[in-house]
Amino acid sequence: MTLDVRVGTDVEAIAEVADAIDRWGTRYTRRLFTEAERAECGDSAPRLTARFAAKEAALKLLAPDDVVPSWRSIEVRTSPNGAPSLVLHDEAADLARQRGIGPMSVSLSHGAGIGTATVVALGRGGR
């Protein structure tokens, strides 16, 4: 079995997330983010934007065919030293297993009006 490197990256506008938070409030944040993510970020649009970009980047790496995993099945956690990590739940975890994708590494950044994330993982060769 060969392994290949999988990469997903995404860029999101902080203003768009800020506008959605202003317009929809917790209805918006509860739909996209886990309880832990909301507790960690509060209403910080830059931090939430980077996490949303991480979820999009993970989806690009997972490359779903039919059913797209829910936003909350992809969770960004922050370790005590400040390093972000991705944890997959439910349908996102199932899809990663089906695709032979191992643990994912994530890098987040926000500034100059954007939030960005890159996700990298090893997967089985082929798809």
N, C-alpha and C positions, 0 to 999 in steps of 0.2 A: 504494500500500500504506500503510495506516495502522499506526501503532505504538501500543501501549497499555502502561501500566505494570502489571507483575505484582508482587504482594507475597505473601509467605508468612511467617508468624510461628509460633513455638512456645514453650511453657514446659514445663519438665520439673523434677521434684523431685530435688534433689541426693541425698537420702537413698536414693531408689530405685536410682540408679546406684551409689552407695557400697555398698549391700546386694548388688547384682549382682556388683560387683568382689570383695567379700568372699566371696561364695558360689561364683562361677565363675572368678575370677581372669583369667588370660590367655586362657582359652577365650572369655570374654565380650568382652574388649577386642579380640582378634584378629578376632572376627566383625564388630564394628561399626566399627573404626577402622583406618586405614592405618598402615603401619609408621612413617611420618613423624609422624602424629598421636600415636601411642603414645610415640615417642621424645621428642616435645616436651612432652607432658603427664604422662608417667609414670603413676602411679596416682592423680593428683589428680582426685577425684570432681567438684569444682566445674568444673574446666576441661573434663573429658570430657563433663559434662552439658551445658555450653553448646555444645559441638561436636555432640553428639547432637541438641540442639534445632535447630541450623543445618541438619543433614541432614533433619530432619522438615520444617522450613520450606521448604527447597529442593524437597522432594517435593511439598508443597502448591502451590508455584509451578509445578512441571513438570506436575502433574495427570495422572499416568499412567492409562491406561485398563485395560490388561490386565496387562502385565508391570511389576512395581515394580522399579526399579533396586536393585542391592545397596547396602548401607550404605557400603561402601568405594569405590563409584563416585562418591561425593560426598565431597570432601576439603576440610578447613579447613586452610589454611596461614597462617602468621604471618610478615609481612615483618620485616626488620631493625628497622623503627621501631615494631613492635608491632601494626600494623594487620592484622586478619584478612582473608583473601580465600577465595573458593571456587574450587576446580578440579574440573571434572567429567571423569570417565573413562568409558570403555566405554559401558554401556547408558544411563547418565545423560546423557553427552555426546550420544549418538545421539538420545535423546528431546528434548533441548533443540534440537538441529538440526531435528528434525521439527516442533517447535512454533514454530520461528522465534524462539527466545529467545536473546538476546545475553548478553554477560557479566553475571554476577550480582555484586551488592554485598551484603556481610553485616555485621551488627552483632551482637556477642555481649556478654552480661553474665551475671554470677553473683553472688548474694548473697541474704541472707534466706531461705536454704533452697531457692532455685530457680536454674536456669540458663535463660536465654532467648536467642532469636535472631530476627532479622528479616532476610529476604532480599528484595532488590528487583532487578528486571531489566526491560528493554524487550523486548516481543515483538510479533510480527505481530498485527494486529487480528483479531478473531474469537474463537478459542479461547483 
